[in-house]
Amino acid sequence: MYKLSRSRILIILGICLLGIFFAIPNMLSDTSRLPKWWQPVNLGLDLQGGSNLLLEVKMDDVLKERMSTIEDSVRQVLRESKIRYQNLKAGSEDVRVKIENPNSRTQAISKFAKVDDGLEVSEDGDTVVIKYSDVALNQLKAKVVDQSIEIVRRRIDELGTKEPVIQRQGSDRIVVQLPGLQNPEYVKTLLGKTAKLSFHMVDSRSSAMDARRGKLSTSSRLIKGSEGESYVISRKPVVGGENLIDAQASFQDGMPVVSFKFNSLGGKKFGEATSDNVGERLAIVLDNEVISAPVINGPIVGGSGIISGNFTVKSANDLALLLRSGALPAPLEVLEERTVGAGLGADSIREGVFASVIGLIAVVVFMIAAYGLFGLFTTITVFMNLFLMLGVLSLIGATLTLPGIAGIILTIGMAVDANVLIFERMREEVKHGRSTKDAAEAGFNEAWSTIVDSNLTTLVAALVLFYFGSGPVRGFAVTLAIGIATSMFTSVTVTRLIIASWIAKYKPTKLPI
């Protein structure tokens, strides 16, 4: 063991130098000029301060919209099948329609079940009830929450917030942690907008006054405008926001506008609609409100266009950001808001560092008292382990939280476990009369399997915490897992290199242990 190959020595030293290199930014006061790949560990909400938002996905609104869509589909089925009906109405959880003729009712039921996946169709007297099954509702809820999390992530990431934490809590809630952000009002405003964009033709045959009197075609609906005016528009959109691939704030005639671009399918639909309706008005609907209803002066081909209105530069940028990130499938309600001050985070860092130093001193004192010179060698490896941990955390862009610091403190104590096993084995070999070199060799070789077993069990526990935990628990699991890996490397490999070099240079006749 004392004759390590040159290549192995270079690999060990290279890994140590890389760890120190990537850990260096954590010791600098100003890292703004450093490249992105060479940055310190990101600090979590509890260390840096910031805001914590608990959002609830409003599933009731999603279900109402689904029921409204099913109502339109049911009406179409009944008309195509020439089935007489009464009192077709969408509720918050189901759609009901009265069909007096039993044969027609049976025929309608078989067709209603095909309107959408997961529908349950039943009879309540002469009324047909259409609703989603419990399984379909749970699948819908999970899908909507997953989509909401992804869109929230896109919107937050575009704001440049450093290392946000966005995750599910329960079945219909989302936790958003924004380190470094002390005023979350702007973020709350952005997250509160669903940004559902669609384009509809304005129904020139009906007026808002006629609609209020009940004289409204079933294919049209009344909707308010952003400036107080009301519009009658077609229910079916010409093209939806799901076909939008880009949106940017720009200027037209010196005024802020939002330019948009569709994908090929959306561009084709938009081009056909504007070609067939020259002279008619096209309503641009955002979050169930008409923000603009310009007249189509000519076909708009190429899949791009302009949204104009009373925009400021900021509101145009905000709208473009919302459209780029996509529409939320359901509104979000802020249930809880907490702000952690930067001062509290600084206190946590100071106390965490103090605890780490105390733990480090205690470990060093014990090892030197118990194993003398070899304890000093272990001290070097413990410091190297800290550098490697910080280097790995910085390299992978991990976020360090208070539980993460606890993981580092725990690792400091665990880092010497392998050395204790090795040194105790060396003592036993010396007692059995083996030579210095043989005793040192046996210490590393014979203790290796025990070291692997003990660290592997701890690693399994860390993986379980990471898989089943969330937030701070995961942070603790990450630092613990990284600490296990780096401590095994330093305790065995680096310590072995130091002892081998010491034996080769001084050729001792007795191990100072």
N, C-alpha and C positions, 0 to 999 in steps of 0.2 A: 504493500500500500504506500510505502514511502518513496517508491519510484514511479511517480505519475508521469505519463507521456506529455510531451510538449504541447500537442494539440489539445489534450484534456485541460491542461493548465490554462491555455489561451481561451478556451471556451468558458471556463469558470470565471476568469478575470473579465472577459468580454461581457458576460451577463451582469456581473457586479457593476461594471462601469456604465452599462446601459441603464441599470436601475438608478444609479446616482444621477446620471444625466437627466432622466425624466423626472426625478424628484426635485431637482434644483429649482424649478419655478415656484415650488411651494415655500421656498425660503426667501423669495424676492418680494419687495413691497409693491413694485409696479410691474405688471406683466402685460400691459396694454400693447406694447410694441413687439411682443413675442409672437411668432407664427402660431396659427390655430392648433397645429399638431404638437406644440410644445407649451402647454398651459398647465396651471396647477389643478389640483383636485377641485371639482365643483362642490360648493357648500350647499347643503340642504336648507330647507325652510327654517328648521330649528336652530341652525348655526348662522345663517346669513340674514335671517329675518325675511319677511315677505307676507304674502296673503294666502289664505286657505279658503276655498269656496266649496260648499256642498250643494250640488245641483240635483234637481229632480226632473226626470223626463216625464212630461205631461202626456201619458198614454191615452187619457180620455179624448184628447183632441185628435190623436191619430185614429182612434177607433171611430169617432164621429165622421171623420173624413172618409174612412173605408166604407162605413155604412152608406154615406151619401153616394159614393161611387157604385156600390152594389145596387142602390135604389135606381140609379140611371140604367144599369145593366138589366135589372129586372123589368123596368118599364120597356126597354127595347125588346126583350124576349117576349113579353106579353103582346106587344104590338105586332111583332113579326109572326107570332103564332095566332094572332087574331082572337085572343082570349079576353073576354070581358072581365073587368075588375073594378074594385072600388077601394078608396081610402089607402092608397099606396103611400107609405110614410116611413122614413128612416128615423130610428131613435138613436140613443146613445150607445146601445149594445146590439140592436137587431133591426131588421127591416120587416114590416108587416104589410100584408096586402089581403084584402077580402075578395075571395072568388067563390061565388055562390054555387056554380055548377060543379058537382062532384067530379065528373069526368075531366072537365077543364082543369080542376084543381089538381087532380092526379097527374095530368100531363104537364102542368106548370111545375109541380114539385120536382119531377125528374129532370127538367131543364134548369131549374134554379140551382140544383146541386153542382152543375157544371160551370156556374158563373165564376167561381174562384175556388182554389184549393182550401180544404179544411172547413168547408161550410156544413152546418147541420140544418136541415130543413124539416120542420115539423108542422103539425096541424093543431090549431086551437079553435075548435068548432069549424066555422067556414073561413077562418083566417089562417093564412100561411105565414109562419114565423121563420125567418132566415137569420142565422147567427153563426159565429165562429165556434168551433169546439174548444174545449179547455186546452187541448194539446196545441191546436193552431194558435190560440191566444198567447200561450207561453212562448211559442216559437216566434211569433210576431213581436212580442215584447223584447225578447233577447236580440232579435235582429235590429230593432229600432235603437236600443241602447248601444249596441256595437257600432252602428252607423253614427250615432250622436258622438260617441267617444272619438271616433276617427275624425269627424269634422271639427270637433272642439280642438283636437290636437293640431289640425292643419291651421286653424285660425290663430291659436296661441303661438305656434311655431313661426308664423309669418310676422308676428309682433316682435320677434327677436328675444323673447323672454328666455333667460338662460336655464336650461335643464328643468323644464316644468314637469311635474308629476301629475299624470292624468290616468285615473283608474276607476273601475267599477266598484261601487259599494252597495251590496244588496242586489235586488232584482231590477230596480229602476232609478238608481242614484249614481252620480258621478262625482268623484272628489278631484278638485283641481288645486294643486299647490304651485304657487308662483314665487320662487325664491327671489329676493331683492326687490319685489314690487310692493311698495307700501300703500299705494292708492289703487285699488282694484276697480274703481268706478268705470273707467274706460273699457276694461276687459268685460265687466258685467254687461255693459251696453252692447258690446259686440256679440257676446254669447247669448244675449236675450233676443237677438234677431234671428228668425229662422232663415231669412234670405231666400225664400222660395220664389223663383222668377218664372214667369210664363208669358206668352204672347197670345192674345185673343183678338178676334175681329169684333169691332163694335157693331151691334145690331142697329142698323140705321132705320129699320122698320118700326122700332119701338122706342118710346121715350121713357125717361125716368118717371115722369108723372103717370104714364100709362101703367108702368110696372107697379107703382104704389097703389094703383086702383085695382090691381089683380089681373090686368090685361097683359099677361106675359107668357111668351111661348115657353114650353117645357125645355127647349134646347138653349134658352138664354137665362141669364140671371142678372140681378141688380147689384152693383158694387160701388163703393164710394171711391172718390179720388183724393189725392193728397192735398188738393186745394179747396176741398169742400164740395166740389161738383160730383154728381153721381152719373154712372154710366150703365148702360145695358150692354152686356157683352155675351158672346157665345160661351156655353159651358165648356165645350171642348176646346182646348188650346191649339193654336196653330203649331206651336213648337214649345217645348218645355225647357227649363233650366238644366235638365240632365244632359242636354245636348251641347251645353256651353263648355268650351275648352279653355277660354282665356277671357280676362276682363282687365282693362287698364284705365286709369284716370288720364285724361288728356284735355286738350282745349279746342274749342270750335268757336270762331268769331270772338275770341278773347274770353269766352266763358267756360268754366269747368264742365266737362261731360265725361261719360264713361263709354269707352269703346269696347265692343265685345266681338267674339268670334265663335262660330259654331263648328262642330265636327261635320264630316261629310253628310251624314244623314240629316242633321239639323239644318245645315246650309241648303240642302235640297228642298226640305219642307218649307223653309223660310222663303226661298226663291219662288217656289210654286205658289205660295199663298200671296205674296206681294204681286206676282204676275197676274193672278186671277182676280185681284181686288184693287186695281188701280182706281184711285179716287175715293176709296173707302178709308175709314180710320182704323188704325191698329193700336189696341190698348196694350201697354207694357205694365204687367201686374207684378208687384213685389209685395210679398207677405199680405196677400188678399187686399191690396190697395193699388189703384191705378196711379202710377207716378207720371205717366205721359201717354197721350193718345194722338199721335201725329197722323196726318193724312198721307196715304201712300201715293206719292207723285209718280212713281215708276217702279218697275221690277227691281228688287234689291238682290242681286246675285253675288256670289263670291263667299257667302257664309259669314259676313261681318256687318256690323252696323253701329249706330250711336244711340245712347240713351241720354237725352237732355232733360233738363229740369232746373229747378232753383237750387243747384248744387253750389256748395263752397268747395274749395280745394280739399279740405279735410273730409267732408261728407262724400265727395267723389272718390277719394282714396279708400274710405271705409267701405263704400258700396262695392268697389272693385275687388277689395280683399274678400268680402263676404261671398261674392259671386264666384271668385276663383276657388275658394275653399269648399263650395258646394252648399246646398240647402240642408238645414237640419230637418230630419224627418218628423220632429216633434218639438214644440216649444220647451224651453228649459226654465225652471223656476229656482231662484236662489233660496235655499232653505236655511243656510247658515253661512256666516262670514266671520272669519277670524284673521286678525293681523298680528304678526309677531314682529316686535320692534328689533331694529338692528342691534340695539344695546343689549337686549336679552340674548341674542345670538352670540354677541361678543363675550358675554359672561359664560355661556355654555362652552365656547371654545377655550376660554381661559381656564375654566375648571377642568375641562377634558384634558388639556395639555398638562395641568398640574398633576392630575391623577396619573397620567401616563409617565411623567417624570418620577413620581414617587414609586410607581410600580417598577420602573426601569432600575432605579437606584436599589430597591429592595432585592431584585433579581441579581444584580451585579454583586452586591455585598454578599449575598448567600453563596453565589458560585465561587467567588474568590476565597471566601472563608472555608468552603468545603473542598475545593479542588486546587487552590493555589494558582500556579502559573496556567494550568489548563482552564481554570475558571476565568482568568484574564483573556485567554483565547476565545472563550465563549462570549465574553463581553463584546469583543470585536464582531463576532457573528450576529449578536443581537442587534447591534447598531446597523449592520449591513442588512439584516432582515427588515428593519424599519425603512431603510432607503428603498429596498426592493418593493415593499408594500406600497409606499407612496408613489413609486415609479409606475407600478402596474395600474394603480387606481387612476393616476393621471393619464396614462397611455390609453386606457379604455374609456376615458371620459366618465368615470363613475361619479356619483353624487354622494358625498360624505355627510352623514347625519350623526346626531348624538349617539344613537345605538351603534353606528358604525365606529365611532371612537371607542365605545365599549368593546367592540370586536377587536380593535387594535390593542387595547389594554390587555384583553384576555390572551391575545396572541403573544404578547411580550412574555407572559408567564409560561405559555405553552412552548415557546421557542426553545427553551432550554431542556424540555423533557427528553428529547433525543440525546442531548449531550450527557444528561444524567445517566441514562441507560448505557451509553457508550463508556463513560468514565467508570461506572460501577463494574462493568464487565472487565475493563482493563485492570481494576484493582484485584478482581478475582483471579485473573490470569497471572498477575504478578505474584500473588500469594501461592499459586501453584508452581512457581519457580520458572516461569517462561521468561525469555529475554525481552529487552525493551521493545525491539522491533516487532517480535512475535506477539507480545501482549497488546501493543497498539493495533496491530493488524487484526487480531482476534476481537478486540473491542468493537471495531467498526463492522466486521463481518458477522459476528454472532448476534449483535444487537439489531441488525438491519430488519429481520423479519418482525421483531416485536415493535420496532419503530413504525413500520408500514401498517401493521394491524391497528395500533393505537390511533394513528393519524387518519386511517381510512374510516374508522368508526365515527370519528369526529366530523370528517368530511361528509359522511352520509347524513348525519344530523343537520349539517349546514344546508345540504341540498334539500332536505325535507322542509326546513324553515323557509328556504327560498321558494319552493314550489307551492306550499300551502299558505305562506305568509303574504303580507302586502305592506307597502310603504316602508316604515322604519324597520320592521322585522326583516324584510328583504335586504335592507342596507346592512344590517348586522350580519346576515348570512353571507353576503358577498365579501365583506371584509374578513370574516372568519375563514371562508374558503380560500381566499387569496393568502391570508396569513398562514394557513396550514401548508400550502404549496411552497411559499417562500421560506418558511421555517424549516421544512424538510430539506430544502436545497442548502440553506446556510448552515444548519446544524450538522449535516452529514458531509456535504461536498466542500464547503468553505472551511469548516473546522478541520476536515481531513487534509486539505491543502496546507493550512497553517501548521498543523502538527507534523506533517510529512516534511515540510521545509525546515522546521525547527530540528527535527531528528537528523535530517541530512546535513545540516550545518554544524550542530553541536555534538552529535553522536553521543548522547548521554548513556550512562551505564544503568541508570535507574530513572523510572518515570516519576516526575514530581507531582504525584497525585495521592 
